[in-house]
Amino acid sequence: MTEGIELCGIKLGSIFDEKKFTVQNKELIPGGDYMIKVANPAPMYDAYFKNVNIIHSVKDKEIEMIVADNGGGYNRKECVDVINQLNDDYLEKYGDHYDMYVQELDSKLSYLYSFYPPNHNVISFDDPETSTLKENIKCLMLQANNEQFETHYVLEASLFHYVDVEDDKFPEEFDDTKLEKPLLRVVGLR
């Protein structure tokens, strides 16, 4: 699928064009990226999100992350309802094009969706080079954070590319002697 996954009508990995958005705030953040607050570009998402931020690199303007939140004031049931609706929307829109996995994280009302290209881990015996991953794994984080009052939440959604960072691994997982990852093999074939 070459269209890309979107949040609030903005496609992850597309090139940011300021002319297509109403820019409310633009700031340079560490790492050489811009974080730009835009007026919600797709009114159909107004029921879910009020604040939309786009993060893109300075040099090529490729959208690296989209962050949206509802501005606060949801109760727990409203958060669960929106998360369930977004779950259904993403499953319907992308379920035929991606292998989707969801992980409930330790915190309350926090879910991480991973979108894998189909057959991302299948390696051809004839030509392993043709089986290299042609599309990045994308992640959608949905989480509800308590506001000042325990009964109200801010619902936040973040869409980004998955990055396997060595710093996040436990010491026993980090092995710098293996710079190449081994190819997967089918068990039972000779």
C-alpha positions as protocol buffer text, in pm:
chain_id: "A"
residue {
  index: 1
  type: MET
  ca { x: 0 y: 0 z: 0 }
}
residue {
  index: 2
  type: THR
  ca { x: 166 y: 318 z: -112 }
}
residue {
  index: 3
  type: GLU
  ca { x: -92 y: 558 z: 33 }
}
residue {
  index: 4
  type: GLY
  ca { x: 49 y: 555 z: 384 }
}
residue {
  index: 5
  type: ILE
  ca { x: -129 y: 557 z: 718 }
}
residue {
  index: 6
  type: GLU
  ca { x: -287 y: 879 z: 834 }
}
residue {
  index: 7
  type: LEU
  ca { x: -402 y: 1051 z: 1150 }
}
residue {
  index: 8
  type: CYS
  ca { x: -649 y: 1340 z: 1123 }
}
residue {
  index: 9
  type: GLY
  ca { x: -624 y: 1320 z: 745 }
}
residue {
  index: 10
  type: ILE
  ca { x: -244 y: 1373 z: 747 }
}
residue {
  index: 11
  type: LYS
  ca { x: -35 y: 1094 z: 596 }
}
residue {
  index: 12
  type: LEU
  ca { x: 275 y: 978 z: 778 }
}
residue {
  index: 13
  type: GLY
  ca { x: 579 y: 996 z: 549 }
}
residue {
  index: 14
  type: SER
  ca { x: 428 y: 1252 z: 312 }
}
residue {
  index: 15
  type: ILE
  ca { x: 597 y: 1585 z: 244 }
}
residue {
  index: 16
  type: PHE
  ca { x: 469 y: 1875 z: 455 }
}
residue {
  index: 17
  type: ASP
  ca { x: 332 y: 2161 z: 245 }
}
residue {
  index: 18
  type: GLU
  ca { x: 257 y: 2472 z: 454 }
}
residue {
  index: 19
  type: LYS
  ca { x: 20 y: 2601 z: 187 }
}
residue {
  index: 20
  type: LYS
  ca { x: -222 y: 2314 z: 257 }
}
residue {
  index: 21
  type: PHE
  ca { x: -249 y: 2388 z: 631 }
}
residue {
  index: 22
  type: THR
  ca { x: -335 y: 2671 z: 864 }
}
residue {
  index: 23
  type: VAL
  ca { x: -17 y: 2697 z: 1072 }
}
residue {
  index: 24
  type: GLN
  ca { x: -82 y: 2816 z: 1426 }
}
residue {
  index: 25
  type: ASN
  ca { x: 268 y: 2775 z: 1568 }
}
residue {
  index: 26
  type: LYS
  ca { x: 607 y: 2661 z: 1434 }
}
residue {
  index: 27
  type: GLU
  ca { x: 914 y: 2588 z: 1643 }
}
residue {
  index: 28
  type: LEU
  ca { x: 1250 y: 2422 z: 1593 }
}
residue {
  index: 29
  type: ILE
  ca { x: 1301 y: 2129 z: 1831 }
}
residue {
  index: 30
  type: PRO
  ca { x: 1623 y: 1944 z: 1922 }
}
residue {
  index: 31
  type: GLY
  ca { x: 1733 y: 1699 z: 1656 }
}
residue {
  index: 32
  type: GLY
  ca { x: 1683 y: 1930 z: 1360 }
}
residue {
  index: 33
  type: ASP
  ca { x: 1306 y: 1893 z: 1330 }
}
residue {
  index: 34
  type: TYR
  ca { x: 1016 y: 2135 z: 1322 }
}
residue {
  index: 35
  type: MET
  ca { x: 708 y: 2090 z: 1538 }
}
residue {
  index: 36
  type: ILE
  ca { x: 416 y: 2268 z: 1378 }
}
residue {
  index: 37
  type: LYS
  ca { x: 75 y: 2313 z: 1535 }
}
residue {
  index: 38
  type: VAL
  ca { x: -191 y: 2324 z: 1265 }
}
residue {
  index: 39
  type: ALA
  ca { x: -562 y: 2387 z: 1265 }
}
residue {
  index: 40
  type: ASN
  ca { x: -731 y: 2048 z: 1236 }
}
residue {
  index: 41
  type: PRO
  ca { x: -704 y: 1982 z: 861 }
}
residue {
  index: 42
  type: ALA
  ca { x: -989 y: 1730 z: 844 }
}
residue {
  index: 43
  type: PRO
  ca { x: -1311 y: 1852 z: 1010 }
}
residue {
  index: 44
  type: MET
  ca { x: -1444 y: 1496 z: 1036 }
}
residue {
  index: 45
  type: TYR
  ca { x: -1193 y: 1441 z: 1321 }
}
residue {
  index: 46
  type: ASP
  ca { x: -1312 y: 1743 z: 1522 }
}
residue {
  index: 47
  type: ALA
  ca { x: -1523 y: 1510 z: 1734 }
}
residue {
  index: 48
  type: TYR
  ca { x: -1205 y: 1327 z: 1844 }
}
residue {
  index: 49
  type: PHE
  ca { x: -919 y: 1578 z: 1838 }
}
residue {
  index: 50
  type: LYS
  ca { x: -880 y: 1954 z: 1874 }
}
residue {
  index: 51
  type: ASN
  ca { x: -501 y: 2000 z: 1876 }
}
residue {
  index: 52
  type: VAL
  ca { x: -287 y: 1862 z: 1592 }
}
residue {
  index: 53
  type: ASN
  ca { x: 94 y: 1881 z: 1576 }
}
residue {
  index: 54
  type: ILE
  ca { x: 315 y: 1769 z: 1289 }
}
residue {
  index: 55
  type: ILE
  ca { x: 684 y: 1693 z: 1329 }
}
residue {
  index: 56
  type: HIS
  ca { x: 899 y: 1698 z: 1016 }
}
residue {
  index: 57
  type: SER
  ca { x: 1267 y: 1723 z: 939 }
}
residue {
  index: 58
  type: VAL
  ca { x: 1404 y: 2060 z: 840 }
}
residue {
  index: 59
  type: LYS
  ca { x: 1586 y: 1939 z: 529 }
}
residue {
  index: 60
  type: ASP
  ca { x: 1332 y: 1724 z: 342 }
}
residue {
  index: 61
  type: LYS
  ca { x: 1004 y: 1814 z: 520 }
}
residue {
  index: 62
  type: GLU
  ca { x: 899 y: 1448 z: 542 }
}
residue {
  index: 63
  type: ILE
  ca { x: 635 y: 1407 z: 813 }
}
residue {
  index: 64
  type: GLU
  ca { x: 793 y: 1189 z: 1081 }
}
residue {
  index: 65
  type: MET
  ca { x: 522 y: 1208 z: 1347 }
}
residue {
  index: 66
  type: ILE
  ca { x: 168 y: 1332 z: 1394 }
}
residue {
  index: 67
  type: VAL
  ca { x: 38 y: 1403 z: 1744 }
}
residue {
  index: 68
  type: ALA
  ca { x: -324 y: 1491 z: 1817 }
}
residue {
  index: 69
  type: ASP
  ca { x: -518 y: 1538 z: 2140 }
}
residue {
  index: 70
  type: ASN
  ca { x: -872 y: 1622 z: 2241 }
}
residue {
  index: 71
  type: GLY
  ca { x: -778 y: 1918 z: 2462 }
}
residue {
  index: 72
  type: GLY
  ca { x: -902 y: 1740 z: 2773 }
}
residue {
  index: 73
  type: GLY
  ca { x: -1229 y: 1699 z: 2953 }
}
residue {
  index: 74
  type: TYR
  ca { x: -1322 y: 1341 z: 2852 }
}
residue {
  index: 75
  type: ASN
  ca { x: -1442 y: 1103 z: 3117 }
}
residue {
  index: 76
  type: ARG
  ca { x: -1320 y: 741 z: 3115 }
}
residue {
  index: 77
  type: LYS
  ca { x: -1619 y: 608 z: 2918 }
}
residue {
  index: 78
  type: GLU
  ca { x: -1578 y: 874 z: 2648 }
}
residue {
  index: 79
  type: CYS
  ca { x: -1209 y: 784 z: 2614 }
}
residue {
  index: 80
  type: VAL
  ca { x: -1289 y: 414 z: 2581 }
}
residue {
  index: 81
  type: ASP
  ca { x: -1561 y: 491 z: 2325 }
}
residue {
  index: 82
  type: VAL
  ca { x: -1325 y: 701 z: 2110 }
}
residue {
  index: 83
  type: ILE
  ca { x: -1044 y: 443 z: 2135 }
}
residue {
  index: 84
  type: ASN
  ca { x: -1287 y: 168 z: 2031 }
}
residue {
  index: 85
  type: GLN
  ca { x: -1414 y: 379 z: 1740 }
}
residue {
  index: 86
  type: LEU
  ca { x: -1059 y: 457 z: 1625 }
}
residue {
  index: 87
  type: ASN
  ca { x: -975 y: 87 z: 1655 }
}
residue {
  index: 88
  type: ASP
  ca { x: -1268 y: 1 z: 1427 }
}
residue {
  index: 89
  type: ASP
  ca { x: -1181 y: 281 z: 1182 }
}
residue {
  index: 90
  type: TYR
  ca { x: -817 y: 175 z: 1148 }
}
residue {
  index: 91
  type: LEU
  ca { x: -906 y: -193 z: 1120 }
}
residue {
  index: 92
  type: GLU
  ca { x: -1159 y: -120 z: 845 }
}
residue {
  index: 93
  type: LYS
  ca { x: -932 y: 117 z: 654 }
}
residue {
  index: 94
  type: TYR
  ca { x: -596 y: -62 z: 685 }
}
residue {
  index: 95
  type: GLY
  ca { x: -679 y: -421 z: 787 }
}
residue {
  index: 96
  type: ASP
  ca { x: -659 y: -551 z: 430 }
}
residue {
  index: 97
  type: HIS
  ca { x: -323 y: -382 z: 363 }
}
residue {
  index: 98
  type: TYR
  ca { x: -130 y: -434 z: 686 }
}
residue {
  index: 99
  type: ASP
  ca { x: -86 y: -696 z: 955 }
}
residue {
  index: 100
  type: MET
  ca { x: -205 y: -509 z: 1263 }
}
residue {
  index: 101
  type: TYR
  ca { x: -106 y: -592 z: 1620 }
}
residue {
  index: 102
  type: VAL
  ca { x: -224 y: -417 z: 1933 }
}
residue {
  index: 103
  type: GLN
  ca { x: -51 y: -415 z: 2269 }
}
residue {
  index: 104
  type: GLU
  ca { x: -209 y: -288 z: 2588 }
}
residue {
  index: 105
  type: LEU
  ca { x: 61 y: -104 z: 2778 }
}
residue {
  index: 106
  type: ASP
  ca { x: 110 y: -98 z: 3154 }
}
residue {
  index: 107
  type: SER
  ca { x: -61 y: 233 z: 3209 }
}
residue {
  index: 108
  type: LYS
  ca { x: -439 y: 259 z: 3207 }
}
residue {
  index: 109
  type: LEU
  ca { x: -602 y: 329 z: 2872 }
}
residue {
  index: 110
  type: SER
  ca { x: -282 y: 306 z: 2672 }
}
residue {
  index: 111
  type: TYR
  ca { x: -260 y: 106 z: 2350 }
}
residue {
  index: 112
  type: LEU
  ca { x: 14 y: 67 z: 2089 }
}
residue {
  index: 113
  type: TYR
  ca { x: -93 y: -41 z: 1740 }
}
residue {
  index: 114
  type: SER
  ca { x: 175 y: -170 z: 1504 }
}
residue {
  index: 115
  type: PHE
  ca { x: 117 y: -181 z: 1129 }
}
residue {
  index: 116
  type: TYR
  ca { x: 342 y: -434 z: 956 }
}
residue {
  index: 117
  type: PRO
  ca { x: 360 y: -462 z: 578 }
}
residue {
  index: 118
  type: PRO
  ca { x: 226 y: -805 z: 474 }
}
residue {
  index: 119
  type: ASN
  ca { x: 491 y: -1078 z: 483 }
}
residue {
  index: 120
  type: HIS
  ca { x: 745 y: -840 z: 634 }
}
residue {
  index: 121
  type: ASN
  ca { x: 947 y: -1130 z: 775 }
}
residue {
  index: 122
  type: VAL
  ca { x: 931 y: -1370 z: 480 }
}
residue {
  index: 123
  type: ILE
  ca { x: 1265 y: -1414 z: 309 }
}
residue {
  index: 124
  type: SER
  ca { x: 1297 y: -1564 z: -37 }
}
residue {
  index: 125
  type: PHE
  ca { x: 1533 y: -1862 z: -62 }
}
residue {
  index: 126
  type: ASP
  ca { x: 1613 y: -1771 z: -422 }
}
residue {
  index: 127
  type: ASP
  ca { x: 1692 y: -1403 z: -371 }
}
residue {
  index: 128
  type: PRO
  ca { x: 1707 y: -1276 z: -11 }
}
residue {
  index: 129
  type: GLU
  ca { x: 1774 y: -920 z: -133 }
}
residue {
  index: 130
  type: THR
  ca { x: 1427 y: -896 z: -291 }
}
residue {
  index: 131
  type: SER
  ca { x: 1272 y: -963 z: 48 }
}
residue {
  index: 132
  type: THR
  ca { x: 1416 y: -658 z: 221 }
}
residue {
  index: 133
  type: LEU
  ca { x: 1156 y: -448 z: 398 }
}
residue {
  index: 134
  type: LYS
  ca { x: 1029 y: -197 z: 142 }
}
residue {
  index: 135
  type: GLU
  ca { x: 814 y: -9 z: 391 }
}
residue {
  index: 136
  type: ASN
  ca { x: 874 y: 97 z: 749 }
}
residue {
  index: 137
  type: ILE
  ca { x: 670 y: -40 z: 1034 }
}
residue {
  index: 138
  type: LYS
  ca { x: 431 y: 226 z: 1160 }
}
residue {
  index: 139
  type: CYS
  ca { x: 290 y: 266 z: 1511 }
}
residue {
  index: 140
  type: LEU
  ca { x: -15 y: 439 z: 1650 }
}
residue {
  index: 141
  type: MET
  ca { x: -17 y: 514 z: 2022 }
}
residue {
  index: 142
  type: LEU
  ca { x: -353 y: 588 z: 2182 }
}
residue {
  index: 143
  type: GLN
  ca { x: -345 y: 692 z: 2545 }
}
residue {
  index: 144
  type: ALA
  ca { x: -563 y: 871 z: 2794 }
}
residue {
  index: 145
  type: ASN
  ca { x: -382 y: 1068 z: 3063 }
}
residue {
  index: 146
  type: ASN
  ca { x: -543 y: 1196 z: 3380 }
}
residue {
  index: 147
  type: GLU
  ca { x: -590 y: 1568 z: 3402 }
}
residue {
  index: 148
  type: GLN
  ca { x: -575 y: 1764 z: 3724 }
}
residue {
  index: 149
  type: PHE
  ca { x: -902 y: 1603 z: 3829 }
}
residue {
  index: 150
  type: GLU
  ca { x: -888 y: 1223 z: 3839 }
}
residue {
  index: 151
  type: THR
  ca { x: -1221 y: 1182 z: 3661 }
}
residue {
  index: 152
  type: HIS
  ca { x: -1115 y: 1365 z: 3343 }
}
residue {
  index: 153
  type: TYR
  ca { x: -864 y: 1263 z: 3077 }
}
residue {
  index: 154
  type: VAL
  ca { x: -672 y: 1404 z: 2784 }
}
residue {
  index: 155
  type: LEU
  ca { x: -690 y: 1159 z: 2495 }
}
residue {
  index: 156
  type: GLU
  ca { x: -377 y: 1166 z: 2281 }
}
residue {
  index: 157
  type: ALA
  ca { x: -291 y: 987 z: 1957 }
}
residue {
  index: 158
  type: SER
  ca { x: 60 y: 967 z: 1809 }
}
residue {
  index: 159
  type: LEU
  ca { x: 142 y: 818 z: 1471 }
}
residue {
  index: 160
  type: PHE
  ca { x: 510 y: 748 z: 1399 }
}
residue {
  index: 161
  type: HIS
  ca { x: 760 y: 513 z: 1233 }
}
residue {
  index: 162
  type: TYR
  ca { x: 890 y: 230 z: 1450 }
}
residue {
  index: 163
  type: VAL
  ca { x: 1257 y: 267 z: 1535 }
}
residue {
  index: 164
  type: ASP
  ca { x: 1454 y: -12 z: 1703 }
}
residue {
  index: 165
  type: VAL
  ca { x: 1688 y: 182 z: 1928 }
}
residue {
  index: 166
  type: GLU
  ca { x: 1981 y: 0 z: 2085 }
}
residue {
  index: 167
  type: ASP
  ca { x: 1961 y: 228 z: 2392 }
}
residue {
  index: 168
  type: ASP
  ca { x: 1619 y: 85 z: 2481 }
}
residue {
  index: 169
  type: LYS
  ca { x: 1749 y: -270 z: 2510 }
}
residue {
  index: 170
  type: PHE
  ca { x: 1851 y: -451 z: 2826 }
}
residue {
  index: 171
  type: PRO
  ca { x: 2228 y: -514 z: 2857 }
}
residue {
  index: 172
  type: GLU
  ca { x: 2183 y: -885 z: 2781 }
}
residue {
  index: 173
  type: GLU
  ca { x: 2000 y: -798 z: 2456 }
}
residue {
  index: 174
  type: PHE
  ca { x: 2271 y: -567 z: 2329 }
}
residue {
  index: 175
  type: ASP
  ca { x: 2543 y: -750 z: 2142 }
}
residue {
  index: 176
  type: ASP
  ca { x: 2758 y: -533 z: 1920 }
}
residue {
  index: 177
  type: THR
  ca { x: 2943 y: -835 z: 1778 }
}
residue {
  index: 178
  type: LYS
  ca { x: 2638 y: -924 z: 1568 }
}
residue {
  index: 179
  type: LEU
  ca { x: 2599 y: -629 z: 1337 }
}
residue {
  index: 180
  type: GLU
  ca { x: 2406 y: -827 z: 1075 }
}
residue {
  index: 181
  type: LYS
  ca { x: 2073 y: -981 z: 1163 }
}
residue {
  index: 182
  type: PRO
  ca { x: 2043 y: -1350 z: 1069 }
}
residue {
  index: 183
  type: LEU
  ca { x: 1798 y: -1448 z: 797 }
}
residue {
  index: 184
  type: LEU
  ca { x: 1486 y: -1637 z: 902 }
}
residue {
  index: 185
  type: ARG
  ca { x: 1479 y: -1997 z: 787 }
}
residue {
  index: 186
  type: VAL
  ca { x: 1202 y: -2250 z: 746 }
}
residue {
  index: 187
  type: VAL
  ca { x: 1236 y: -2540 z: 989 }
}
residue {
  index: 188
  type: GLY
  ca { x: 1233 y: -2893 z: 843 }
}
residue {
  index: 189
  type: LEU
  ca { x: 1376 y: -2820 z: 496 }
}
residue {
  index: 190
  type: ARG
  ca { x: 1715 y: -2953 z: 392 }
}
